[in-house]
Amino acid sequence: PLTTLSTPSFATQSSSTSLEATRRESLSSIFTTSAATLATLTTLSTPAFAAREPRPEYLTEPTEAFKESERQRDEFRRNQLLLKKKFTSLLDRLTFESTTEAELVTDLDQLRALVIETGGLPLGIKKDEMVKIIRAKKAKGFWPTNVEISYQGLTREIAYQQSPNREKDTANPL
């Protein structure tokens, strides 16, 4: 009975050693093949920086197109500053100097004409800021009906000039 007990344990022991041997062999073969593949890939492939095109060199002098666009930007800024100066002078006159109905209506109508002429407000002047200034003048007291009509016309014109839907589609009947 003792020999029969030792035989099965020996059989399981030899089968486990053979399994371990096959596992070891397979793992070592996997590692060697992956290492060999990695070695061939690194020697065959070119580095990432060599595959790129060379970086363009920076110009020492600006191009003519750049100079022209800079000139146009400067001209636009100067024009916007001049327009802003006109708007602020009219707003100052409306706020501090105008006291009669005729003066207030004239100032608001001139502001509206300036908005039409320039196609909107210049850079640096926002509709909300201008409306706050005019409403502050309105809150001080004297604000007749004709002045209110001119003010409403000014706000409508600003909204129209700033609207993205200004251009009419003549082909569309609606």
HUQUI-V694644 format. One record per run of one state. SS is the DSSP state (H for helix, E for strand, L for the rest). FROM is the first residue (numbers start at 0). TO is the last residue. If there is no record, write none. Layout:
{{SS FROM TO} {SS FROM TO}}
//
This chain:
{{L 0 0} {H 1 43} {L 44 46} {H 47 50} {L 51 62} {H 63 96} {L 97 99} {H 100 117} {L 118 125} {H 126 138} {L 139 143} {H 144 161} {L 162 173}}
//
